[in-house]
Amino acid sequence: MAHYGQPAYPYPGHHQDPASRTSNGLAVAALVLGIAACVFFWTVFGGVLLGLVGLVLGIIAARRARGGRAPHRGMAIVGAVLSALAVIASSVIVAIGVSFLTSDSFKDYNDCVQHADNKSERDQCSKDFERDINGN
């Protein structure tokens, strides 16, 4: 039974004003995207795209939490940091891949395979390429 001036709560011990309950869905989203970006950092989509979105959401969520408009500042920061690490790792992998694909050794191998007439010539191209890469 509620007293006059006090709201009636359906559950005993539940005394939180529903209007004061706030959530920070951006922090949760940043954390989820940060984890996903770290798992899939070896792909451009996973590392770069998910990482950038998670980083932006994490920064926005952390700023909201710092201003007192939302909770879970730590979750937002962790999401932003994981996202940033995934972007960095993915960028390094992309840079290594691009440098490998534009190397003279790979161009020579690609040219050799295109001009090979049979399997034995393609196999020789692979052996030559492996020798060039290993420096033998």
C-alpha angles and dihedrals in degrees: 000000000000124000120228112276094023123094118240112244119203094218127054113248093017105126104150119124107238091218092060094055109104131171133199105221089168090063091051091047091048091051093048092047091046092053092045091048091052091050093048099033091124090069125069092228095047101040104033106027099037090038094053093047091047091048093052093046091047092052092048092047093048091051091050091049092047089053090053094246096113141018131234100063091159092053090051092050093048090049091050093047094048090047092050092049091051092050091050094047093046091048091052091051091048091049092050091048093049093047090050094048092048095046120117091238092057092045089052091049093048091049091048093051092048091054096042113111100196144017096267091056091049089049089052089051089055092049092049091048092049090049090050092049095047092045096236 
